[in-house]
Each structure stands twice: as C-alpha cells, then as structure tokens.
C-alpha cells in the first residue's frame, strides 16, 4: 500500500543533482506518489537534472502556476524541501510566498501538512 502523495520541492543547490538518482528512487520504493516542484532558478541552472527528474517520475517538474502539463497536482500528504536554499528556508519561516514553490509550501503549512526541510 502506498504512503500517499509526496511533493519534493528543490532549490538551486548542488545537491539537486542527486535528487533523480538517490532521493526519488528511495521515495518511490517506499510507496510515495512523487510530484516534483522546482524554483524557476533551479530549472534554469539545472536543466539536465530537471529532464532526469521528469524521466524518473514520468511527469513534468512544476515551476509555476500556469502550466500546460495537462494535469493538476493532487493535494500532498507530506512535503520534502530538499535541497533547500537559505533564501527559501528564511522566506518559508517568515511566510513570504513570492514564488510558485513558496506559495505551494506556505499553503501546506496552513493545511498542517508535514514538511521536512533539508539543506
């Protein structure tokens, strides 16, 4: 039985390169239905990693509200923000929702969805 829907939000940090090869397979092996969100800066800096994530998950990486990917995100049961940049962690702590990723994260705080933050 699956654990539910997991949002994995990634920021522009070097560890982003490990997400498709290390983290996503572990999450899938544990039964999570994974949906990846990325900051626009992350998608710009790591386009090859974004493609690897899309191949690994079988779905596009979400970077904004208005997308032509053909599906809406299901509500998450948990969220993992990793790798998390200092900027994103600070804004999340202050409730600043000035990007797509931060808006989705602050929404989950309000819904009391568990969020794990890792550098």
MORA-V520309 format. One record per pair of residues at least 12 apart in sequence whose C-alpha atoms are under 10 Angstrom apart, sorted by the first residue. I is the first residue (numbers start at 1). J is the second residue. D is the distance in whole Angstrom. If there is no record, write none. Layout:
i = (I,I)
j = (J,J)
d = (D,D)
This chain:
i = (1,1,1,2,2,2,2,2,2,3,3,3,3,3,3,3,3,4,4,4,4,4,4,4,4,4,5,5,5,5,5,5,5,5,5,5,5,5,6,6,6,6,6,6,6,6,6,6,6,6,6,6,6,6,7,7,7,7,7,7,7,7,7,7,7,7,7,7,7,7,7,7,8,8,8,8,8,8,8,8,8,8,8,8,8,8,8,8,8,8,9,9,9,9,9,9,9,9,9,9,9,9,9,9,9,9,9,9,9,10,10,10,10,10,10,10,10,10,10,10,10,10,10,10,10,11,11,11,11,11,11,11,11,11,11,11,11,11,11,11,11,11,11,11,11,12,12,12,12,12,12,12,12,12,12,12,12,12,12,13,13,13,13,13,13,13,13,13,13,14,14,14,14,15,15,15,15,16,16,16,16,16,16,16,16,17,17,17,17,17,17,17,18,18,18,19,19,19,19,19,19,19,19,20,20,20,20,20,20,20,20,20,21,21,21,21,23,24,24,24,24,25,25,28,28,32,32,33,33,33,33,34,34,34,34,34,34,34,35,35,35,35,35,35,35,35,35,35,35,35,36,36,36,36,36,36,36,36,36,36,36,36,36,37,37,37,37,37,37,37,37,37,37,37,38,38,38,38,38,38,38,38,38,39,39,39,39,39,39,39,39,39,40,40,40,40,40,40,41,42,43,43,43,50,59,62,62,63,63,63,64,64,64,64,64,65,65,65,65,65,66,75,75,75,76,76,76,76,77,77,77,77,77,78,78,78,78,78,78,79,79,79,79,79,79,79,79,79,80,80,80,80,80,80,81,81,81,81,81,81,81,82,82,82,82,83,83,83,84,84,84,84,85,85,85,86,88,88,89,89,89,89,91,92,92,92,93,94,95,95)
j = (30,31,32,28,29,30,31,32,33,27,28,30,31,32,33,77,78,30,31,32,33,34,75,76,77,78,31,32,33,34,35,73,74,75,76,77,78,79,27,28,31,32,33,34,35,36,74,75,76,77,78,79,80,115,32,33,34,35,36,37,73,74,75,76,77,78,79,80,81,104,105,115,23,24,27,34,35,36,37,38,61,76,78,79,80,81,82,83,115,116,35,36,37,38,39,61,62,63,79,80,81,82,83,84,101,102,104,105,117,36,37,38,39,42,43,61,80,81,82,83,84,85,88,101,118,37,38,39,40,41,42,43,45,46,81,82,83,84,85,86,87,88,89,101,119,38,39,40,41,42,43,44,45,46,82,83,84,85,88,41,42,45,46,82,83,84,85,86,119,42,45,46,83,82,83,84,119,38,42,46,49,50,82,83,84,46,48,49,50,52,53,83,49,53,83,36,49,50,52,53,56,82,83,49,50,51,52,53,54,55,56,57,49,52,53,56,82,36,53,56,57,56,57,56,57,77,78,57,74,76,77,56,57,58,59,76,78,79,53,54,57,58,59,60,61,62,73,74,76,79,50,53,54,57,59,60,61,62,63,73,79,80,81,50,60,61,62,63,64,81,100,101,104,105,50,61,62,63,64,81,100,101,102,61,62,63,64,88,99,100,101,102,62,63,64,99,100,101,63,63,61,62,63,62,71,100,101,99,100,101,99,100,101,103,104,99,100,101,103,104,100,108,111,113,108,111,113,114,108,112,113,114,115,108,112,113,114,115,116,104,105,108,109,113,114,115,116,117,105,114,115,116,117,118,101,105,115,116,117,118,119,116,117,118,119,117,118,119,116,117,118,119,117,118,119,119,101,102,102,117,118,119,106,105,106,109,106,106,107,109)
d = (9,7,9,9,10,7,4,6,8,10,10,7,5,5,8,8,9,10,7,5,6,9,10,7,6,8,9,6,5,6,8,10,7,7,5,5,7,9,8,10,10,6,6,5,6,8,9,9,5,6,5,6,7,10,9,8,6,5,6,7,9,9,9,6,8,7,5,6,8,10,9,9,9,9,10,7,6,5,6,8,10,10,9,6,5,6,7,9,10,10,8,6,5,6,8,10,9,10,7,6,5,6,8,8,7,9,9,8,9,8,6,5,7,7,9,10,8,6,5,6,6,9,10,9,10,9,6,6,9,8,6,9,10,10,8,7,6,5,6,9,9,8,10,9,9,8,7,9,6,4,8,9,7,8,10,8,8,7,10,10,8,9,9,9,6,7,7,10,8,10,10,9,8,8,6,9,8,10,8,8,7,9,8,6,9,8,9,6,9,9,10,10,9,10,9,10,8,10,9,7,10,8,8,7,8,9,6,5,9,9,6,8,10,8,8,8,9,9,8,7,8,8,9,10,9,9,9,9,10,9,10,10,7,10,9,9,10,10,10,10,7,10,8,8,7,8,8,9,9,10,9,8,9,8,8,8,5,6,9,10,10,10,10,10,9,6,5,6,9,9,9,6,9,10,8,7,6,5,9,10,8,7,10,10,8,6,8,9,7,7,6,9,9,6,8,8,8,9,9,9,9,9,8,10,10,9,9,9,7,7,8,5,8,10,10,10,6,9,10,9,10,9,10,10,8,10,7,9,9,10,6,7,9,9,9,6,5,6,8,10,8,8,10,7,6,5,6,8,10,9,6,5,6,8,9,9,7,6,5,6,8,8,6,5,6,8,6,5,10,7,6,5,10,9,7,8,9,7,9,8,9,9,10,7,7,9,9,10,10,9)
